[in-house]
Amino acid sequence: MKPPSPAHSITIEKNPNRVKVTFNGTVIADTTRALVLHEGTLPPVQYIPREDVNMSYLRHTDHATHCPFKGDASYCHVSAGDRTAENAVWTYEAPDPAVAAIKDHVAFYPNKMDAIEELSQPLYQ
């Protein structure tokens, strides 16, 4: 594994906003506990605790990737109604210690979801 460095920085911070993920008109995740991972020049990624994801819409796949900074990622399809987004979610089951905070969290590809919204309103009103 490669540690984060000035040439490839990784920071993780709590998102102060509510984050809601929808697919095919269905709320897949809704949380006030998202983490935002900033990695180098890549767009920020919302990592959502599994407890705040309706896991019944996710189905594990055999797809896997390796990041030299974060570790091995496993993937899930998202299915709601008559639509499926393949390998639309990833998670690090055993992330590198430098990014241990994202363990037990999932991330969604924004281009495969209807929306990943950041809302300033509370989860429960």
C-alpha positions in Angstrom: 0.0 0.0 0.0 1.1 3.6 -0.7 0.6 6.1 2.1 -1.1 9.4 1.2 1.5 12.1 0.3 1.6 15.7 -0.8 1.5 14.4 -4.4 -1.6 12.3 -3.7 -3.3 13.6 -0.6 -6.3 11.9 1.0 -8.5 13.6 3.6 -11.7 12.5 5.2 -14.1 14.8 7.0 -17.6 14.6 8.4 -20.2 16.1 6.1 -22.3 18.6 8.1 -25.2 18.2 5.6 -27.8 15.5 5.2 -27.0 13.3 2.2 -29.8 11.5 0.3 -29.3 9.0 -2.6 -32.1 8.2 -4.9 -32.4 5.7 -7.8 -35.4 5.1 -10.0 -37.4 7.4 -7.7 -36.5 5.3 -4.6 -34.5 6.6 -1.6 -31.6 4.2 -1.3 -29.7 6.0 1.4 -30.5 8.9 3.8 -28.0 10.1 6.4 -26.6 12.9 8.5 -23.5 10.9 9.1 -21.8 10.9 5.7 -18.0 11.2 5.4 -16.5 13.2 2.5 -13.3 11.7 1.1 -11.1 14.1 -0.9 -8.4 12.3 -2.9 -5.9 14.2 -5.0 -7.6 16.0 -7.9 -10.6 13.6 -8.0 -14.1 14.9 -7.2 -15.1 14.5 -3.5 -16.8 11.2 -2.6 -19.6 10.7 -0.1 -19.1 7.6 2.0 -22.4 6.7 3.8 -22.6 4.3 6.8 -24.2 1.0 5.8 -26.7 1.5 8.7 -28.1 4.4 6.7 -28.4 2.5 3.4 -31.4 0.4 2.6 -29.3 -2.6 1.8 -32.2 -4.6 0.4 -31.7 -2.6 -2.9 -28.0 -3.7 -3.1 -26.7 -7.0 -4.4 -23.0 -7.9 -4.1 -21.2 -8.7 -7.4 -17.9 -10.4 -8.2 -16.4 -7.2 -9.5 -13.5 -5.9 -7.5 -10.8 -3.3 -7.8 -7.6 -2.3 -6.0 -6.5 1.2 -5.0 -2.9 1.4 -3.9 -4.0 4.1 -1.3 -7.2 2.6 0.1 -7.1 -1.1 -0.5 -9.4 -3.6 -2.2 -12.9 -2.5 -3.1 -15.9 -4.7 -3.6 -19.0 -3.7 -5.6 -22.8 -4.0 -5.6 -25.6 -3.5 -8.1 -28.5 -1.3 -7.2 -32.0 -2.5 -8.2 -35.2 -0.6 -7.7 -38.4 -1.2 -9.6 -37.6 -2.2 -13.2 -34.1 -0.6 -13.2 -30.7 -1.9 -12.2 -27.4 0.0 -12.1 -24.5 -2.4 -12.3 -21.6 -2.0 -10.0 -22.9 1.3 -8.9 -21.8 1.0 -5.3 -18.4 0.3 -3.8 -17.1 -0.4 -0.3 -13.7 -1.1 1.3 -14.2 -4.1 3.7 -10.7 -3.8 5.1 -9.4 -0.3 4.1 -5.8 0.7 4.6 -5.3 2.1 8.1 -4.8 5.6 6.6 -8.4 5.6 5.6 -9.9 3.4 8.3 -12.8 5.8 8.8 -14.5 4.6 5.6 -14.8 1.0 6.9 -18.5 0.0 7.1 -19.4 2.8 4.6 -20.5 2.6 1.0 -20.1 5.1 -1.9 -22.3 5.5 -5.0 -21.3 6.5 -8.5 -23.1 9.7 -9.0 -23.6 9.1 -12.8 -25.4 5.8 -12.0 -27.9 7.2 -9.5 -30.8 9.6 -10.1 -29.3 12.0 -7.5 -26.9 12.3 -4.6 -28.2 15.4 -2.8 -26.7 17.4 0.0 -29.4 19.0 2.0 -29.1 21.4 4.9 -32.3 20.2 6.5 -32.3 17.6 9.3 -33.0 13.9 8.6 -36.2 14.0 10.7 -38.5 17.0 10.8 
